[in-house]
Amino acid sequence: MSWTSTERYRIRPAPGGLALVQELLNTRAIPPYGGDVLGDGESGGRWLREVTAAWAGEQGWPGPSGEPRTGDLERVRALRERLAALVTGEAEPVRTPSDVSLRPGLDEKGRVALVPVGSPGEWLEAAVWAQVLLAQTDGTWQRLKLCREPACRSAFYDRSRNNSGVWHDVRRCGNAANLRASRARRKQRAAEVPAGE
């Protein structure tokens, strides 16, 4: 399956269903990689149709009902923000559940699957929450991160042995952060030198 929003950042997709969550997070605009995929009805609707159809096909599930409706993109953009806060540990507890539907189904191996239903926006939200739950259960959730570089914040799956990765690209984002830190240290040292020395 092609994850166009994630691949534009030259990031390997996360394993399994976390790739769907990562893909949604990576629809945000991050220069110089590209604009907000969900920024307008045309590109957002196209992305929503393509990703739900591809994910449904890959899972062997029925896809969403109908075309994207008014409000579907707003719903998906709000979900993206809630997920970003969840990934960074800044999410507020939500006592009111999301209005999504998941129905139990069985896959070819006889395992229970949570199958999303609804309009494309509802369907995607249900599929994403199901994948978050599964990732939290199997222990892979904490490996989905947002790049620590403030100008980037792309979502990546930390494949490091000790789960210590902080940048999606060490050369690009890591070097920028290290350069800023080096300049700040030099500036600090220069400020500490008494005048006249």
C-alpha positions in Angstrom: 0.0 0.0 0.0 1.3 3.5 -0.8 1.3 6.0 2.0 1.8 9.2 -0.1 1.7 11.7 2.8 4.3 9.8 4.8 6.5 9.0 1.8 6.7 12.7 0.8 8.9 13.1 4.0 11.1 10.2 2.9 10.0 8.3 6.0 9.4 4.5 6.1 5.8 3.7 7.0 5.2 2.3 10.5 4.4 -1.4 10.6 0.8 -2.7 10.4 -2.1 -0.4 11.3 0.2 2.3 12.8 1.0 3.2 9.2 -2.6 4.4 8.8 -2.3 6.6 11.9 1.1 7.9 10.8 -0.3 8.7 7.3 -3.0 10.8 8.8 -0.5 12.7 11.0 1.7 13.4 8.0 -1.0 15.1 6.0 0.0 18.4 7.7 1.9 21.0 5.9 5.6 20.9 6.6 7.9 23.0 4.3 9.7 22.2 2.1 7.9 18.8 1.7 4.5 20.1 0.8 1.2 21.7 1.8 -1.6 20.5 4.0 -3.2 17.5 2.2 -6.4 18.2 4.1 -6.3 21.9 3.5 -9.0 22.1 0.8 -12.0 20.0 -0.2 -10.5 18.7 -3.5 -7.1 17.4 -2.2 -8.6 16.4 1.2 -11.5 14.6 -0.4 -9.2 12.8 -2.8 -6.9 11.7 0.0 -9.8 10.6 2.1 -11.3 8.5 -0.7 -8.0 6.9 -1.6 -6.7 6.1 1.9 -10.0 4.6 3.0 -10.4 2.5 -0.1 -6.9 1.3 0.0 -7.0 0.4 3.8 -10.4 -1.3 3.4 -9.0 -3.3 0.4 -5.9 -4.3 2.3 -7.9 -5.4 5.3 -10.6 -7.1 3.3 -13.3 -4.9 4.8 -16.2 -3.1 3.2 -15.2 0.5 2.6 -17.0 3.7 3.8 -20.5 4.4 2.6 -20.7 7.1 0.0 -18.5 10.0 -0.9 -17.0 12.4 1.7 -19.8 14.6 3.2 -19.8 18.1 4.5 -18.0 18.0 7.8 -15.9 14.9 7.0 -12.7 16.8 6.4 -13.3 18.9 9.6 -13.7 15.7 11.5 -10.5 14.3 10.1 -8.5 17.5 10.7 -9.8 17.5 14.4 -8.8 13.8 14.7 -5.3 14.6 13.3 -4.9 17.3 16.1 -6.1 14.9 18.8 -3.7 12.2 17.6 -0.8 14.6 17.6 -1.5 15.6 21.2 -1.9 11.9 22.1 1.5 11.0 20.5 3.3 13.8 22.3 1.6 13.0 25.6 -0.3 16.3 25.7 -3.8 14.9 25.1 -6.6 15.8 27.6 -8.8 13.0 28.8 -12.0 12.8 26.9 -15.0 11.5 28.8 -17.4 11.8 25.9 -16.7 9.1 23.3 -16.3 9.8 19.6 -19.4 9.2 17.5 -17.9 6.3 15.5 -19.0 2.7 14.8 -16.9 -0.4 14.8 -18.4 -3.8 14.2 -16.8 -7.1 15.1 -15.8 -9.3 12.2 -13.6 -12.3 11.6 -10.5 -12.3 9.3 -9.3 -15.3 7.3 -7.4 -16.7 10.2 -10.4 -16.5 12.5 -9.2 -13.5 14.5 -11.7 -10.9 15.6 -11.3 -7.6 13.7 -12.9 -4.2 14.5 -14.5 -3.2 11.2 -15.3 0.5 10.8 -18.5 1.7 9.2 -20.0 5.1 8.2 -19.2 8.0 5.9 -15.6 8.3 4.8 -14.7 10.6 7.7 -16.5 8.5 10.3 -15.0 5.3 8.8 -11.5 6.7 8.9 -11.9 7.9 12.4 -13.1 4.5 13.6 -10.3 2.7 11.7 -7.7 5.0 13.2 -9.0 4.7 16.8 -9.1 0.9 16.4 -5.4 0.9 15.3 -4.4 3.1 18.2 -6.1 0.7 20.6 -4.3 -2.3 19.0 -0.9 -0.5 19.0 -1.4 0.5 22.7 -2.3 -3.1 23.5 0.7 -4.7 21.6 3.2 -2.1 22.9 4.1 -0.4 19.6 2.2 2.8 20.3 5.1 4.5 22.1 7.3 4.1 19.0 5.1 6.4 17.0 6.6 9.9 17.5 6.6 13.4 16.1 9.9 14.8 15.0 11.4 17.0 17.7 12.5 19.6 15.2 9.9 22.4 15.7 9.8 23.3 11.9 9.1 19.7 11.0 7.0 17.6 13.5 6.5 14.8 11.0 5.3 11.5 12.4 7.8 8.6 12.3 8.1 5.2 13.7 11.2 4.9 16.0 13.0 1.7 14.9 15.9 2.3 17.3 16.7 -0.6 19.6 16.1 1.5 22.8 13.3 3.7 21.4 15.4 6.8 21.7 14.9 8.4 18.3 13.7 12.1 18.4 14.1 13.2 14.7 12.5 11.7 11.6 15.8 12.5 9.7 19.0 12.8 11.8 20.8 14.5 9.0 18.2 17.2 8.3 16.4 17.8 11.5 19.1 16.5 13.9 21.7 18.7 12.3 19.5 21.8 12.4 18.8 21.2 16.2 22.5 20.6 16.9 23.5 23.7 15.0 21.1 25.8 17.0 22.3 24.4 20.2 26.0 25.0 19.3 25.2 28.6 18.4 23.3 29.1 21.6 26.3 27.8 23.6 28.7 30.1 21.8 26.5 33.0 22.4 26.2 32.1 26.1 30.0 31.8 26.4 30.5 35.1 24.7 28.0 36.7 27.1 29.8 35.3 30.1 33.2 36.8 29.1 33.8 40.0 31.1 34.2 43.2 29.0 37.8 44.1 28.2 39.2 40.5 28.2 
